[in-house]
Amino acid sequence: MKTIKLEVRGMTCAHCEESVIKALKKINGITEIEVNRFENYAQFRLDETKANQEQVKQAIEAIGFQVV
Ligand SMILES: [Cu+2]
């Protein structure tokens, strides 16, 4: 398990945060999700035997946010 903090751009309200959290929850291997729109980040624990960072990035971008 590895803690990862990604810079996420484009979140403007609580709904945006929720959308990102939902997208992350769908990925197997992610736990302890924390998303903050004011500080533009998404942090979580990732089990790298189940998913990789690229998949996470794609999942966030697929719903309209940018991972810097
Ligand atoms: Cu929003």
N, CA, C, O and the ligand as a Tripos MOL2 file, in Angstrom:
@<TRIPOS>MOLECULE
protein
  273   271    69     0     0
PROTEIN
NO_CHARGES

@<TRIPOS>ATOM
      1 N           0.8390   -1.1970    0.0000 N.3       1 MET1
      2 CA          0.0000    0.0000    0.0000 C.3       1 MET1
      3 C           0.8680    1.2390    0.0000 C.2       1 MET1
      4 O           1.8770    1.3310    0.7000 O.2       1 MET1
      5 N           0.4390    2.1810   -0.8080 N.am      2 LYS2
      6 CA          1.2240    3.3880   -0.9710 C.3       2 LYS2
      7 C           0.2760    4.5790   -0.8700 C.2       2 LYS2
      8 O          -0.8290    4.5290   -1.4100 O.2       2 LYS2
      9 N           0.6820    5.6360   -0.1970 N.am      3 THR3
     10 CA         -0.1490    6.8300   -0.1370 C.3       3 THR3
     11 C           0.2090    7.7200   -1.3170 C.2       3 THR3
     12 O           1.3770    8.0260   -1.5560 O.2       3 THR3
     13 N          -0.8220    8.1270   -2.0470 N.am      4 ILE4
     14 CA         -0.5910    8.9600   -3.2250 C.3       4 ILE4
     15 C          -1.4220   10.2270   -3.1280 C.2       4 ILE4
     16 O          -2.5880   10.2000   -2.7360 O.2       4 ILE4
     17 N          -0.7990   11.3270   -3.4900 N.am      5 LYS5
     18 CA         -1.4970   12.6050   -3.4970 C.3       5 LYS5
     19 C          -1.3570   13.1850   -4.8990 C.2       5 LYS5
     20 O          -0.2570   13.4670   -5.3740 O.2       5 LYS5
     21 N          -2.5250   13.3570   -5.5530 N.am      6 LEU6
     22 CA         -2.5000   13.8970   -6.9030 C.3       6 LEU6
     23 C          -3.0480   15.3150   -6.9060 C.2       6 LEU6
     24 O          -3.9870   15.6240   -6.1720 O.2       6 LEU6
     25 N          -2.4770   16.1600   -7.7140 N.am      7 GLU7
     26 CA         -3.0230   17.5010   -7.8690 C.3       7 GLU7
     27 C          -4.1360   17.4070   -8.9030 C.2       7 GLU7
     28 O          -3.9140   16.9880  -10.0390 O.2       7 GLU7
     29 N          -5.3520   17.8090   -8.4860 N.am      8 VAL8
     30 CA         -6.5120   17.7240   -9.3790 C.3       8 VAL8
     31 C          -7.0760   19.1200   -9.5980 C.2       8 VAL8
     32 O          -7.4080   19.8260   -8.6460 O.2       8 VAL8
     33 N          -7.1790   19.5040  -10.8520 N.am      9 ARG9
     34 CA         -7.6980   20.8240  -11.2050 C.3       9 ARG9
     35 C          -9.1180   20.7340  -11.7260 C.2       9 ARG9
     36 O          -9.4920   19.7450  -12.3570 O.2       9 ARG9
     37 N          -9.9020   21.7520  -11.4690 N.am     10 GLY10
     38 CA        -11.2330   21.8370  -12.0510 C.3      10 GLY10
     39 C         -12.3740   21.6010  -11.0780 C.2      10 GLY10
     40 O         -13.5390   21.7100  -11.4620 O.2      10 GLY10
     41 N         -12.0670   21.2800   -9.8250 N.am     11 MET11
     42 CA        -13.1360   21.0580   -8.8480 C.3      11 MET11
     43 C         -13.5740   22.4140   -8.2820 C.2      11 MET11
     44 O         -12.7670   23.1540   -7.7190 O.2      11 MET11
     45 N         -14.8560   22.7230   -8.4420 N.am     12 THR12
     46 CA        -15.3270   24.0380   -7.9860 C.3      12 THR12
     47 C         -16.3310   23.9770   -6.8360 C.2      12 THR12
     48 O         -16.5490   24.9770   -6.1510 O.2      12 THR12
     49 N         -16.9430   22.8110   -6.6200 N.am     13 CYS13
     50 CA        -17.9310   22.7450   -5.5370 C.3      13 CYS13
     51 C         -17.9410   21.3580   -4.8970 C.2      13 CYS13
     52 O         -17.1770   20.4730   -5.2820 O.2      13 CYS13
     53 N         -18.8170   21.1930   -3.9180 N.am     14 ALA14
     54 CA        -18.9000   19.9200   -3.1990 C.3      14 ALA14
     55 C         -19.2780   18.7640   -4.1270 C.2      14 ALA14
     56 O         -18.8570   17.6260   -3.9200 O.2      14 ALA14
     57 N         -20.0740   19.0720   -5.1470 N.am     15 HIS15
     58 CA        -20.4620   18.0210   -6.0990 C.3      15 HIS15
     59 C         -19.2570   17.5090   -6.8760 C.2      15 HIS15
     60 O         -19.1370   16.3140   -7.1450 O.2      15 HIS15
     61 N         -18.3820   18.4160   -7.2270 N.am     16 CYS16
     62 CA        -17.1610   18.0170   -7.9340 C.3      16 CYS16
     63 C         -16.3530   17.0650   -7.0470 C.2      16 CYS16
     64 O         -15.8690   16.0320   -7.5080 O.2      16 CYS16
     65 N         -16.2170   17.4220   -5.7930 N.am     17 GLU17
     66 CA        -15.4750   16.5700   -4.8590 C.3      17 GLU17
     67 C         -16.1220   15.1880   -4.7990 C.2      17 GLU17
     68 O         -15.4430   14.1640   -4.8630 O.2      17 GLU17
     69 N         -17.4410   15.1820   -4.6760 N.am     18 GLU18
     70 CA        -18.1830   13.9230   -4.6110 C.3      18 GLU18
     71 C         -17.9440   13.0710   -5.8450 C.2      18 GLU18
     72 O         -17.7530   11.8590   -5.7510 O.2      18 GLU18
     73 N         -17.9580   13.7240   -7.0140 N.am     19 SER19
     74 CA        -17.7480   12.9920   -8.2680 C.3      19 SER19
     75 C         -16.3800   12.3270   -8.2760 C.2      19 SER19
     76 O         -16.2350   11.1800   -8.6980 O.2      19 SER19
     77 N         -15.3850   13.0580   -7.8070 N.am     20 VAL20
     78 CA        -14.0320   12.5010   -7.7920 C.3      20 VAL20
     79 C         -13.9690   11.3310   -6.8030 C.2      20 VAL20
     80 O         -13.3800   10.2900   -7.0940 O.2      20 VAL20
     81 N         -14.5780   11.5190   -5.6430 N.am     21 ILE21
     82 CA        -14.5880   10.4540   -4.6370 C.3      21 ILE21
     83 C         -15.2710    9.1990   -5.2060 C.2      21 ILE21
     84 O         -14.7730    8.0840   -5.0520 O.2      21 ILE21
     85 N         -16.4130    9.4050   -5.8600 N.am     22 LYS22
     86 CA        -17.1460    8.2830   -6.4600 C.3      22 LYS22
     87 C         -16.3030    7.5450   -7.4840 C.2      22 LYS22
     88 O         -16.2640    6.3150   -7.5060 O.2      22 LYS22
     89 N         -15.6320    8.3090   -8.3300 N.am     23 ALA23
     90 CA        -14.8030    7.7050   -9.3800 C.3      23 ALA23
     91 C         -13.6640    6.8960   -8.7480 C.2      23 ALA23
     92 O         -13.3040    5.8240   -9.2340 O.2      23 ALA23
     93 N         -13.1090    7.4270   -7.6660 N.am     24 LEU24
     94 CA        -12.0050    6.7260   -7.0020 C.3      24 LEU24
     95 C         -12.5020    5.4610   -6.3100 C.2      24 LEU24
     96 O         -11.8220    4.4350   -6.3030 O.2      24 LEU24
     97 N         -13.6960    5.5490   -5.7280 N.am     25 LYS25
     98 CA        -14.2650    4.3850   -5.0300 C.3      25 LYS25
     99 C         -14.5170    3.2020   -5.9520 C.2      25 LYS25
    100 O         -14.5120    2.0500   -5.5180 O.2      25 LYS25
    101 N         -14.7370    3.5010   -7.2350 N.am     26 LYS26
    102 CA        -14.9970    2.4270   -8.2090 C.3      26 LYS26
    103 C         -13.7540    1.6250   -8.5300 C.2      26 LYS26
    104 O         -13.8360    0.5150   -9.0570 O.2      26 LYS26
    105 N         -12.5980    2.1950   -8.2100 N.am     27 ILE27
    106 CA        -11.3530    1.5100   -8.5380 C.3      27 ILE27
    107 C         -10.9720    0.5600   -7.4030 C.2      27 ILE27
    108 O         -10.8570    0.9530   -6.2420 O.2      27 ILE27
    109 N         -10.7860   -0.6800   -7.7780 N.am     28 ASN28
    110 CA        -10.4000   -1.6960   -6.8260 C.3      28 ASN28
    111 C          -8.9740   -1.4150   -6.3340 C.2      28 ASN28
    112 O          -8.0720   -1.1800   -7.1390 O.2      28 ASN28
    113 N          -8.7790   -1.4400   -5.0340 N.am     29 GLY29
    114 CA         -7.4290   -1.2270   -4.5200 C.3      29 GLY29
    115 C          -7.1960    0.1440   -3.9290 C.2      29 GLY29
    116 O          -6.1080    0.4370   -3.4330 O.2      29 GLY29
    117 N          -8.2250    0.9950   -3.9800 N.am     30 ILE30
    118 CA         -8.0920    2.3370   -3.4010 C.3      30 ILE30
    119 C          -8.8670    2.4320   -2.0950 C.2      30 ILE30
    120 O         -10.0270    2.0270   -2.0160 O.2      30 ILE30
    121 N          -8.2110    2.9710   -1.0750 N.am     31 THR31
    122 CA         -8.8720    3.1870    0.2160 C.3      31 THR31
    123 C          -8.4410    4.5430    0.7750 C.2      31 THR31
    124 O          -7.5760    5.2190    0.2180 O.2      31 THR31
    125 N          -9.0550    4.9120    1.8700 N.am     32 GLU32
    126 CA         -8.7080    6.1520    2.5850 C.3      32 GLU32
    127 C          -8.6740    7.3770    1.6700 C.2      32 GLU32
    128 O          -7.6960    8.1220    1.6300 O.2      32 GLU32
    129 N          -9.7680    7.5570    0.9430 N.am     33 ILE33
    130 CA         -9.8520    8.6560   -0.0150 C.3      33 ILE33
    131 C         -10.1280    9.9900    0.6870 C.2      33 ILE33
    132 O         -10.9870   10.0970    1.5620 O.2      33 ILE33
    133 N          -9.3810   10.9750    0.2730 N.am     34 GLU34
    134 CA         -9.5600   12.3210    0.8030 C.3      34 GLU34
    135 C          -9.4230   13.2870   -0.3680 C.2      34 GLU34
    136 O          -8.3880   13.3240   -1.0330 O.2      34 GLU34
    137 N         -10.4740   14.0680   -0.6150 N.am     35 VAL35
    138 CA        -10.4470   14.9960   -1.7420 C.3      35 VAL35
    139 C         -10.7080   16.4050   -1.2280 C.2      35 VAL35
    140 O         -11.6140   16.6250   -0.4240 O.2      35 VAL35
    141 N          -9.9190   17.3410   -1.6920 N.am     36 ASN36
    142 CA        -10.0630   18.7200   -1.2370 C.3      36 ASN36
    143 C         -10.0470   19.6830   -2.4180 C.2      36 ASN36
    144 O          -9.0320   19.8340   -3.0980 O.2      36 ASN36
    145 N         -11.1910   20.3350   -2.6520 N.am     37 ARG37
    146 CA        -11.2870   21.2310   -3.8130 C.3      37 ARG37
    147 C         -10.5850   22.5650   -3.5770 C.2      37 ARG37
    148 O         -10.1740   23.2270   -4.5310 O.2      37 ARG37
    149 N         -10.4460   22.9590   -2.3290 N.am     38 PHE38
    150 CA         -9.7900   24.2340   -2.0320 C.3      38 PHE38
    151 C          -8.2790   24.1250   -2.2510 C.2      38 PHE38
    152 O          -7.6250   25.0680   -2.6960 O.2      38 PHE38
    153 N          -7.7620   22.9710   -1.9310 N.am     39 GLU39
    154 CA         -6.3170   22.7740   -2.0960 C.3      39 GLU39
    155 C          -5.9980   21.9320   -3.3250 C.2      39 GLU39
    156 O          -4.8460   21.5700   -3.5620 O.2      39 GLU39
    157 N          -7.0390   21.6260   -4.1070 N.am     40 ASN40
    158 CA         -6.8580   20.9230   -5.3830 C.3      40 ASN40
    159 C          -6.0900   19.6120   -5.2870 C.2      40 ASN40
    160 O          -5.1130   19.3940   -6.0030 O.2      40 ASN40
    161 N          -6.5390   18.7590   -4.4050 N.am     41 TYR41
    162 CA         -5.8610   17.4670   -4.3840 C.3      41 TYR41
    163 C          -6.8210   16.3130   -4.1140 C.2      41 TYR41
    164 O          -7.9280   16.4860   -3.6040 O.2      41 TYR41
    165 N          -6.3460   15.1450   -4.4780 N.am     42 ALA42
    166 CA         -7.0260   13.8860   -4.1560 C.3      42 ALA42
    167 C          -5.9420   13.0010   -3.5710 C.2      42 ALA42
    168 O          -4.9160   12.7400   -4.2000 O.2      42 ALA42
    169 N          -6.1940   12.5450   -2.3490 N.am     43 GLN43
    170 CA         -5.2130   11.6780   -1.7040 C.3      43 GLN43
    171 C          -5.8680   10.3500   -1.3580 C.2      43 GLN43
    172 O          -7.0480   10.3030   -1.0080 O.2      43 GLN43
    173 N          -5.1080    9.2850   -1.4570 N.am     44 PHE44
    174 CA         -5.6630    7.9540   -1.1830 C.3      44 PHE44
    175 C          -4.5330    6.9600   -0.9860 C.2      44 PHE44
    176 O          -3.3650    7.2420   -1.2570 O.2      44 PHE44
    177 N          -4.9230    5.7770   -0.5010 N.am     45 ARG45
    178 CA         -3.9650    4.6770   -0.3780 C.3      45 ARG45
    179 C          -4.2180    3.7520   -1.5610 C.2      45 ARG45
    180 O          -5.3640    3.4280   -1.8730 O.2      45 ARG45
    181 N          -3.1610    3.3390   -2.2040 N.am     46 LEU46
    182 CA         -3.3010    2.5090   -3.3910 C.3      46 LEU46
    183 C          -2.5630    1.1840   -3.2350 C.2      46 LEU46
    184 O          -1.3770    1.1370   -2.9060 O.2      46 LEU46
    185 N          -3.3080    0.1130   -3.4840 N.am     47 ASP47
    186 CA         -2.7090   -1.2090   -3.5180 C.3      47 ASP47
    187 C          -2.2550   -1.4400   -4.9530 C.2      47 ASP47
    188 O          -3.0670   -1.7180   -5.8360 O.2      47 ASP47
    189 N          -0.9750   -1.3250   -5.1710 N.am     48 GLU48
    190 CA         -0.4500   -1.3720   -6.5370 C.3      48 GLU48
    191 C          -0.5010   -2.7540   -7.1870 C.2      48 GLU48
    192 O          -0.1530   -2.9070   -8.3580 O.2      48 GLU48
    193 N          -0.9340   -3.7540   -6.4280 N.am     49 THR49
    194 CA         -1.1210   -5.0520   -7.0650 C.3      49 THR49
    195 C          -2.5020   -5.0960   -7.7160 C.2      49 THR49
    196 O          -2.7920   -6.0000   -8.4990 O.2      49 THR49
    197 N          -3.3580   -4.1170   -7.3940 N.am     50 LYS50
    198 CA         -4.7170   -4.0950   -7.9370 C.3      50 LYS50
    199 C          -4.9820   -2.9920   -8.9530 C.2      50 LYS50
    200 O          -5.8180   -3.1470   -9.8440 O.2      50 LYS50
    201 N          -4.2860   -1.9030   -8.8200 N.am     51 ALA51
    202 CA         -4.4870   -0.7930   -9.7590 C.3      51 ALA51
    203 C          -3.2120    0.0320   -9.8160 C.2      51 ALA51
    204 O          -2.3770   -0.0260   -8.9140 O.2      51 ALA51
    205 N          -3.0750    0.7950  -10.8830 N.am     52 ASN52
    206 CA         -1.9050    1.6640  -10.9420 C.3      52 ASN52
    207 C          -2.3270    3.1230  -11.0570 C.2      52 ASN52
    208 O          -3.4940    3.4390  -11.2910 O.2      52 ASN52
    209 N          -1.3670    3.9820  -10.8890 N.am     53 GLN53
    210 CA         -1.6290    5.4160  -10.8450 C.3      53 GLN53
    211 C          -2.2090    5.9400  -12.1620 C.2      53 GLN53
    212 O          -3.0100    6.8740  -12.1700 O.2      53 GLN53
    213 N          -1.7980    5.3350  -13.2540 N.am     54 GLU54
    214 CA         -2.2900    5.7640  -14.5620 C.3      54 GLU54
    215 C          -3.7990    5.5370  -14.6760 C.2      54 GLU54
    216 O          -4.5200    6.3780  -15.2140 O.2      54 GLU54
    217 N          -4.2650    4.4070  -14.1700 N.am     55 GLN55
    218 CA         -5.7110    4.1090  -14.1700 C.3      55 GLN55
    219 C          -6.4750    5.1490  -13.3630 C.2      55 GLN55
    220 O          -7.5590    5.5850  -13.7510 O.2      55 GLN55
    221 N          -5.8980    5.5330  -12.2480 N.am     56 VAL56
    222 CA         -6.5450    6.5120  -11.3720 C.3      56 VAL56
    223 C          -6.6460    7.8540  -12.1000 C.2      56 VAL56
    224 O          -7.6840    8.5150  -12.0890 O.2      56 VAL56
    225 N          -5.5530    8.2250  -12.7220 N.am     57 LYS57
    226 CA         -5.4960    9.4810  -13.4720 C.3      57 LYS57
    227 C          -6.5730    9.4780  -14.5670 C.2      57 LYS57
    228 O          -7.2940   10.4600  -14.7440 O.2      57 LYS57
    229 N          -6.6710    8.3720  -15.2900 N.am     58 GLN58
    230 CA         -7.6550    8.2740  -16.3600 C.3      58 GLN58
    231 C          -9.0810    8.3550  -15.8360 C.2      58 GLN58
    232 O          -9.9470    8.9670  -16.4620 O.2      58 GLN58
    233 N          -9.3210    7.7340  -14.6830 N.am     59 ALA59
    234 CA        -10.6640    7.7450  -14.1010 C.3      59 ALA59
    235 C         -11.0790    9.1640  -13.7290 C.2      59 ALA59
    236 O         -12.2380    9.5390  -13.9060 O.2      59 ALA59
    237 N         -10.1480    9.9440  -13.2190 N.am     60 ILE60
    238 CA        -10.4440   11.3290  -12.8310 C.3      60 ILE60
    239 C         -10.6480   12.1890  -14.0800 C.2      60 ILE60
    240 O         -11.5400   13.0370  -14.1220 O.2      60 ILE60
    241 N          -9.8230   11.9640  -15.0780 N.am     61 GLU61
    242 CA         -9.9360   12.7550  -16.3080 C.3      61 GLU61
    243 C         -11.1840   12.4060  -17.1010 C.2      61 GLU61
    244 O         -11.7270   13.2410  -17.8250 O.2      61 GLU61
    245 N         -11.6350   11.1630  -16.9600 N.am     62 ALA62
    246 CA        -12.8320   10.7070  -17.6840 C.3      62 ALA62
    247 C         -14.0950   11.4520  -17.2140 C.2      62 ALA62
    248 O         -15.0760   11.5470  -17.9510 O.2      62 ALA62
    249 N         -14.0580   11.9700  -16.0000 N.am     63 ILE63
    250 CA        -15.2320   12.6970  -15.5190 C.3      63 ILE63
    251 C         -15.0240   14.2170  -15.5830 C.2      63 ILE63
    252 O         -15.7900   14.9830  -14.9990 O.2      63 ILE63
    253 N         -13.9920   14.6300  -16.2910 N.am     64 GLY64
    254 CA        -13.8460   16.0430  -16.6090 C.3      64 GLY64
    255 C         -12.8920   16.8890  -15.7830 C.2      64 GLY64
    256 O         -12.9160   18.1160  -15.8790 O.2      64 GLY64
    257 N         -12.0480   16.2510  -14.9670 N.am     65 PHE65
    258 CA        -11.0820   17.0280  -14.1960 C.3      65 PHE65
    259 C          -9.6760   16.7390  -14.7060 C.2      65 PHE65
    260 O          -9.4360   15.7450  -15.3920 O.2      65 PHE65
    261 N          -8.7690   17.6160  -14.3610 N.am     66 GLN66
    262 CA         -7.4100   17.4550  -14.8470 C.3      66 GLN66
    263 C          -6.4910   17.0300  -13.7090 C.2      66 GLN66
    264 O          -6.5260   17.5810  -12.6080 O.2      66 GLN66
    265 N          -5.6780   16.0420  -14.0090 N.am     67 VAL67
    266 CA         -4.6590   15.6320  -13.0440 C.3      67 VAL67
    267 C          -3.3520   16.2410  -13.5190 C.2      67 VAL67
    268 O          -2.8770   15.9580  -14.6190 O.2      67 VAL67
    269 N          -2.7770   17.0880  -12.6660 N.am     68 VAL68
    270 CA         -1.5690   17.8190  -13.0770 C.3      68 VAL68
    271 C          -0.3240   16.9820  -12.8100 C.2      68 VAL68
    272 O           0.7900   17.4260  -13.0890 O.2      68 VAL68
    273 CU        -18.8070   21.2300   -8.8130 Cu       69 CU69
@<TRIPOS>BOND
     1     1     2 1
     2     2     3 1
     3     3     4 2
     4     3     5 am
     5     5     6 1
     6     6     7 1
     7     7     8 2
     8     7     9 am
     9     9    10 1
    10    10    11 1
    11    11    12 2
    12    11    13 am
    13    13    14 1
    14    14    15 1
    15    15    16 2
    16    15    17 am
    17    17    18 1
    18    18    19 1
    19    19    20 2
    20    19    21 am
    21    21    22 1
    22    22    23 1
    23    23    24 2
    24    23    25 am
    25    25    26 1
    26    26    27 1
    27    27    28 2
    28    27    29 am
    29    29    30 1
    30    30    31 1
    31    31    32 2
    32    31    33 am
    33    33    34 1
    34    34    35 1
    35    35    36 2
    36    35    37 am
    37    37    38 1
    38    38    39 1
    39    39    40 2
    40    39    41 am
    41    41    42 1
    42    42    43 1
    43    43    44 2
    44    43    45 am
    45    45    46 1
    46    46    47 1
    47    47    48 2
    48    47    49 am
    49    49    50 1
    50    50    51 1
    51    51    52 2
    52    51    53 am
    53    53    54 1
    54    54    55 1
    55    55    56 2
    56    55    57 am
    57    57    58 1
    58    58    59 1
    59    59    60 2
    60    59    61 am
    61    61    62 1
    62    62    63 1
    63    63    64 2
    64    63    65 am
    65    65    66 1
    66    66    67 1
    67    67    68 2
    68    67    69 am
    69    69    70 1
    70    70    71 1
    71    71    72 2
    72    71    73 am
    73    73    74 1
    74    74    75 1
    75    75    76 2
    76    75    77 am
    77    77    78 1
    78    78    79 1
    79    79    80 2
    80    79    81 am
    81    81    82 1
    82    82    83 1
    83    83    84 2
    84    83    85 am
    85    85    86 1
    86    86    87 1
    87    87    88 2
    88    87    89 am
    89    89    90 1
    90    90    91 1
    91    91    92 2
    92    91    93 am
    93    93    94 1
    94    94    95 1
    95    95    96 2
    96    95    97 am
    97    97    98 1
    98    98    99 1
    99    99   100 2
   100    99   101 am
   101   101   102 1
   102   102   103 1
   103   103   104 2
   104   103   105 am
   105   105   106 1
   106   106   107 1
   107   107   108 2
   108   107   109 am
   109   109   110 1
   110   110   111 1
   111   111   112 2
   112   111   113 am
   113   113   114 1
   114   114   115 1
   115   115   116 2
   116   115   117 am
   117   117   118 1
   118   118   119 1
   119   119   120 2
   120   119   121 am
   121   121   122 1
   122   122   123 1
   123   123   124 2
   124   123   125 am
   125   125   126 1
   126   126   127 1
   127   127   128 2
   128   127   129 am
   129   129   130 1
   130   130   131 1
   131   131   132 2
   132   131   133 am
   133   133   134 1
   134   134   135 1
   135   135   136 2
   136   135   137 am
   137   137   138 1
   138   138   139 1
   139   139   140 2
   140   139   141 am
   141   141   142 1
   142   142   143 1
   143   143   144 2
   144   143   145 am
   145   145   146 1
   146   146   147 1
   147   147   148 2
   148   147   149 am
   149   149   150 1
   150   150   151 1
   151   151   152 2
   152   151   153 am
   153   153   154 1
   154   154   155 1
   155   155   156 2
   156   155   157 am
   157   157   158 1
   158   158   159 1
   159   159   160 2
   160   159   161 am
   161   161   162 1
   162   162   163 1
   163   163   164 2
   164   163   165 am
   165   165   166 1
   166   166   167 1
   167   167   168 2
   168   167   169 am
   169   169   170 1
   170   170   171 1
   171   171   172 2
   172   171   173 am
   173   173   174 1
   174   174   175 1
   175   175   176 2
   176   175   177 am
   177   177   178 1
   178   178   179 1
   179   179   180 2
   180   179   181 am
   181   181   182 1
   182   182   183 1
   183   183   184 2
   184   183   185 am
   185   185   186 1
   186   186   187 1
   187   187   188 2
   188   187   189 am
   189   189   190 1
   190   190   191 1
   191   191   192 2
   192   191   193 am
   193   193   194 1
   194   194   195 1
   195   195   196 2
   196   195   197 am
   197   197   198 1
   198   198   199 1
   199   199   200 2
   200   199   201 am
   201   201   202 1
   202   202   203 1
   203   203   204 2
   204   203   205 am
   205   205   206 1
   206   206   207 1
   207   207   208 2
   208   207   209 am
   209   209   210 1
   210   210   211 1
   211   211   212 2
   212   211   213 am
   213   213   214 1
   214   214   215 1
   215   215   216 2
   216   215   217 am
   217   217   218 1
   218   218   219 1
   219   219   220 2
   220   219   221 am
   221   221   222 1
   222   222   223 1
   223   223   224 2
   224   223   225 am
   225   225   226 1
   226   226   227 1
   227   227   228 2
   228   227   229 am
   229   229   230 1
   230   230   231 1
   231   231   232 2
   232   231   233 am
   233   233   234 1
   234   234   235 1
   235   235   236 2
   236   235   237 am
   237   237   238 1
   238   238   239 1
   239   239   240 2
   240   239   241 am
   241   241   242 1
   242   242   243 1
   243   243   244 2
   244   243   245 am
   245   245   246 1
   246   246   247 1
   247   247   248 2
   248   247   249 am
   249   249   250 1
   250   250   251 1
   251   251   252 2
   252   251   253 am
   253   253   254 1
   254   254   255 1
   255   255   256 2
   256   255   257 am
   257   257   258 1
   258   258   259 1
   259   259   260 2
   260   259   261 am
   261   261   262 1
   262   262   263 1
   263   263   264 2
   264   263   265 am
   265   265   266 1
   266   266   267 1
   267   267   268 2
   268   267   269 am
   269   269   270 1
   270   270   271 1
   271   271   272 2
@<TRIPOS>SUBSTRUCTURE
     1 MET1         2 RESIDUE 1 A MET
     2 LYS2         6 RESIDUE 1 A LYS
     3 THR3        10 RESIDUE 1 A THR
     4 ILE4        14 RESIDUE 1 A ILE
     5 LYS5        18 RESIDUE 1 A LYS
     6 LEU6        22 RESIDUE 1 A LEU
     7 GLU7        26 RESIDUE 1 A GLU
     8 VAL8        30 RESIDUE 1 A VAL
     9 ARG9        34 RESIDUE 1 A ARG
    10 GLY10       38 RESIDUE 1 A GLY
    11 MET11       42 RESIDUE 1 A MET
    12 THR12       46 RESIDUE 1 A THR
    13 CYS13       50 RESIDUE 1 A CYS
    14 ALA14       54 RESIDUE 1 A ALA
    15 HIS15       58 RESIDUE 1 A HIS
    16 CYS16       62 RESIDUE 1 A CYS
    17 GLU17       66 RESIDUE 1 A GLU
    18 GLU18       70 RESIDUE 1 A GLU
    19 SER19       74 RESIDUE 1 A SER
    20 VAL20       78 RESIDUE 1 A VAL
    21 ILE21       82 RESIDUE 1 A ILE
    22 LYS22       86 RESIDUE 1 A LYS
    23 ALA23       90 RESIDUE 1 A ALA
    24 LEU24       94 RESIDUE 1 A LEU
    25 LYS25       98 RESIDUE 1 A LYS
    26 LYS26      102 RESIDUE 1 A LYS
    27 ILE27      106 RESIDUE 1 A ILE
    28 ASN28      110 RESIDUE 1 A ASN
    29 GLY29      114 RESIDUE 1 A GLY
    30 ILE30      118 RESIDUE 1 A ILE
    31 THR31      122 RESIDUE 1 A THR
    32 GLU32      126 RESIDUE 1 A GLU
    33 ILE33      130 RESIDUE 1 A ILE
    34 GLU34      134 RESIDUE 1 A GLU
    35 VAL35      138 RESIDUE 1 A VAL
    36 ASN36      142 RESIDUE 1 A ASN
    37 ARG37      146 RESIDUE 1 A ARG
    38 PHE38      150 RESIDUE 1 A PHE
    39 GLU39      154 RESIDUE 1 A GLU
    40 ASN40      158 RESIDUE 1 A ASN
    41 TYR41      162 RESIDUE 1 A TYR
    42 ALA42      166 RESIDUE 1 A ALA
    43 GLN43      170 RESIDUE 1 A GLN
    44 PHE44      174 RESIDUE 1 A PHE
    45 ARG45      178 RESIDUE 1 A ARG
    46 LEU46      182 RESIDUE 1 A LEU
    47 ASP47      186 RESIDUE 1 A ASP
    48 GLU48      190 RESIDUE 1 A GLU
    49 THR49      194 RESIDUE 1 A THR
    50 LYS50      198 RESIDUE 1 A LYS
    51 ALA51      202 RESIDUE 1 A ALA
    52 ASN52      206 RESIDUE 1 A ASN
    53 GLN53      210 RESIDUE 1 A GLN
    54 GLU54      214 RESIDUE 1 A GLU
    55 GLN55      218 RESIDUE 1 A GLN
    56 VAL56      222 RESIDUE 1 A VAL
    57 LYS57      226 RESIDUE 1 A LYS
    58 GLN58      230 RESIDUE 1 A GLN
    59 ALA59      234 RESIDUE 1 A ALA
    60 ILE60      238 RESIDUE 1 A ILE
    61 GLU61      242 RESIDUE 1 A GLU
    62 ALA62      246 RESIDUE 1 A ALA
    63 ILE63      250 RESIDUE 1 A ILE
    64 GLY64      254 RESIDUE 1 A GLY
    65 PHE65      258 RESIDUE 1 A PHE
    66 GLN66      262 RESIDUE 1 A GLN
    67 VAL67      266 RESIDUE 1 A VAL
    68 VAL68      270 RESIDUE 1 A VAL
    69 CU69       273 GROUP 0 **** ****
